[in-house]
Amino acid sequence: MIKVLLFAHLKEQIGKSELQMDSFSGTVKELKGYLQENYSLLNLDSIMIAVNEEFCNDNTTLRDGDIVALIPPVSGG
């Protein structure tokens, strides 16, 4: 199982702060594609991804037990 943590507008779009992915295996890029297709999440190319609290790239392979955080850009003043 992979846990996906959602923040800011991603959390608002889905209505949850986390998703449990019981049968997902693949890369971060494949996960983003899955989320776009199944949850209609947009603009995932501009977000930061952390796996197990370490920033990573689209080629990172996800494994059972990973915690993936999707962190949108933040602005403010």
QUIJOLIN-V250476 format. One record per residue. RES is the residue in one small letter. D_FIRST is the distance of its C-alpha to the first C-alpha in Angstrom with 1 decimal. Layout:
BEGIN
res=RES d_first=D_FIRST
res=RES d_first=D_FIRST
END
This chain:
BEGIN
res=m d_first=0.0
res=i d_first=3.8
res=k d_first=6.6
res=v d_first=9.8
res=l d_first=13.1
res=l d_first=16.2
res=f d_first=19.7
res=a d_first=23.3
res=h d_first=24.0
res=l d_first=20.4
res=k d_first=19.7
res=e d_first=22.9
res=q d_first=22.3
res=i d_first=19.2
res=g d_first=20.4
res=k d_first=17.3
res=s d_first=16.4
res=e d_first=12.6
res=l d_first=10.1
res=q d_first=6.7
res=m d_first=5.5
res=d d_first=4.3
res=s d_first=6.5
res=f d_first=7.3
res=s d_first=9.0
res=g d_first=12.1
res=t d_first=14.0
res=v d_first=14.4
res=k d_first=17.3
res=e d_first=15.5
res=l d_first=12.9
res=k d_first=16.2
res=g d_first=17.7
res=y d_first=15.1
res=l d_first=15.4
res=q d_first=19.2
res=e d_first=19.4
res=n d_first=17.3
res=y d_first=18.0
res=s d_first=21.3
res=l d_first=20.5
res=l d_first=23.5
res=n d_first=24.6
res=l d_first=21.3
res=d d_first=23.5
res=s d_first=25.2
res=i d_first=22.2
res=m d_first=21.1
res=i d_first=17.6
res=a d_first=16.4
res=v d_first=13.4
res=n d_first=13.3
res=e d_first=16.7
res=e d_first=18.4
res=f d_first=19.7
res=c d_first=18.9
res=n d_first=20.1
res=d d_first=19.0
res=n d_first=19.0
res=t d_first=16.3
res=t d_first=13.7
res=l d_first=10.0
res=r d_first=8.1
res=d d_first=5.0
res=g d_first=5.5
res=d d_first=7.5
res=i d_first=9.1
res=v d_first=11.1
res=a d_first=14.4
res=l d_first=16.6
res=i d_first=20.1
res=p d_first=23.1
res=p d_first=26.5
res=v d_first=28.5
res=s d_first=32.3
res=g d_first=34.8
res=g d_first=38.0
END
